[in-house]
Amino acid sequence: MSLSLELRGSGLRRCGATTGLLAVLLTGCGSDGGAREPPAADTDWRNTAYTVTCDGVAPDGFRATVVDGRARVPADGSSPPYYDHYEVTVVSTAHGDVDGERGAETAVLLECSPQPSNGILQEVVVLSSSGRALGTLPSSSTLQGDALLPPLYDPDGLAMDDGEIVARMLAYGPQDSRADGPSIPFTVRWRLHDGRFVRTSSS
């Protein structure tokens, strides 16, 4: 199901899906032999805190502490874009190496819904295994091109491979609508370079 979102105060109209918003958190440790290890077994990605911008709606970011994968964060309704609160949901995770250092990183896909509205946005924030912020994946709007709306992440298609974050996505084609959602699958790969994530390929 696809939902549209009108961002009040900005005039921007966005579309998301209930499987939309993305953030990434990296944790773990390296073994004595230098091999990467999975994140600590006691890390519960559905019960932790994330810094979220709601895909730029709140550019300064806000802290969302999720419980059972969900958080409700009050917003400053007295200033633009005049939302009451944000609803944040953990959708999926992926683990691997993106910074070339010892320890396993974790990519967490989040959804963010500014309220009141009927839409959901996607975002990916990346942190190191020690909790240090590595950066945020560029907004999916950077991949929109001439399409009706930005593409959406496939929550089952997030992975880390050979030092890159790999994301399966769906793009809007000429015959697609907001109601039906995007239908054209493609894959994007991102690599950390000079402190930011750079797209290395799309297919």
N, C-alpha and C positions, 0 to 999 in steps of 0.2 A: 504494500500500500504506500502511496506517495502523498505527502502533505505539503501544502504551500505555506510560506511564511512571509508576512508583510512586516518589515522592520520599521516600526513607527519612529518618526523623527528623522529618518534618513531617506525615506522614499524608496529604499531598496527592496526588491521583491525576490525572495529566495525560495528554493524548493528543497525539501529534505525527505528522508524516509525514516520510518521508525527504527531502522537499522543504521542510522546516521551518526554522528559526531565522534571525533577521534582524538585520544591522547595517549602518550607513550610513557611508560615508567620503566626504568632499568634497574635491576638489582642482581646481586649474586656475588660469587667470589671465584678466584682461580685456584686450581690445584697446584701442588708443589711441582708437578711436571710441566706446568704452563698450559695445560689443556683447559678449555672453557668448561665451566660447570653450570648446571641449571640454576635458576634463582633459588634463594633460600626457601626451604620447604614450608616455613612458617609465614611466608609472604602471602597475604590474602588480598588479591587485587580487587575483590568486591567489597572490601572493608579497609579502606585506606584513604589518603587525602591526595587530591590532584589540584594543580593550578590550571584554570580553564579561562579562555577568552570568548568562548561560544563563537568560534570562527570569526573573531574580530568585533563582535557586537559589543563586548566589554574589553576594549583594547588594553586596559591596565591589568586585566586578569582578576580572578577571584578564586578563593580557596573553596573547594568542594570536598567535603569529607563524606564519602559514600558508606552506607550501611546496607548490607545485602545488595550491593550493586547500584544503589540509588541515593541521590542527595537532592535536597530542596534548599536553595541558597537565596536569602533575601537580596533584593536589588534596591538601588536608590531610585525610587519612583519619582523623586522630585526633580531629576535631571534627565536629559536625553540619554537613551531612547525611551525613557519613561516606563520601564517594565517593573512589575511587582516582585518577581522572583525568577530564578532559573531552576529548571529541573534537569539533573545530570544523571546519566545511566551508563554503567559499564557494559559494553557489548561483547568484546572479545579481546584476547591477548595473543602475543607471539613473542618468542624468546630467541636470542642469538647475539652475535657480536657485530656491533656497528662502529665502535670507536677504536678497535685494535688493541685494547688494553685487557688485562686479565679480569675475568668476571663476565657473567652473562647479563645482557640487557633484556628488557621486556617492553614490548610495544602494546599499549592498551588503547583499544578503540572505544571512544566515548560518544554519546549523544548528548546534545544540549538543546533544551527547548525554552526560549524566553517566554514568560507568561505575563499577560494574556496573549496568546497567539495559538495557531493550530499547526505550527511547523517545527521541524527538528533540524539542527545543523550538526555538521561533523567536524572533528578536529583531531590532530595527532600531536601530542607533546612528547618529547624524548628526553629521558633522564639516564644517567650512568648507573652502574651497579651500586655506587655509593649514594645515590640519590641526587647527584649533581645534574642540573638541567643541561641537556645537550642541545636543545632547540625544539622547534615546532615544525612539522612538515608543512610546506606551503599549502595554502587554502586550495581546495578543489576548484575554486573559481579560476585559478591560474591555468587550469586544464580545459576550461569551457570552450574556448575558441568561438565559433559562430553558432554554437548550439543554443537551444532555448534556455537551458539552465545548466549549472555546473554538474559534473558527474557525481555519482554516489559510490561510496566504498562498499564492497561486498564484505560483510563481517566475517565470513568464512574464508576470505582470501587474503588475510594479512599474514605475512611471514617475514623471516629474516634469512638471507641466503648470501653467502660469500661477501659478508661485510655490508650488505645493502638491505634496506627495507623494501619489501616487495608487496605491492597492493593490487589486488584485482578490483576493477571498478566497472561501473556501467555508465555509458554516456548516452545523452539524448540524441536520437536521430531525427531526421526531418519529419517523420510521421508520428513521433512520440508526443505525448501531452503531459501536462502536470498530473492529471488524474491517473494515467496509466503508468507513468514513471519511465525511466530510461531503459533501453533494450539492447544497446550495443556494448558487448564486453570488450575490455582491453586491460592491459597490465602496465603498471608504472613501477619503476625502480628508482629509489632515492639513496644517495650516498652522502655521508657526512664529510664536508670539505670546508676547511678554514672556519669552523664554528657554525656552519649552517648546512641545511640539507639541500642538495642539488639533484635535480632529475638527471639520471644517466640514460634512461631509455623509456620508450613507450611502444607497446605492441598490441 
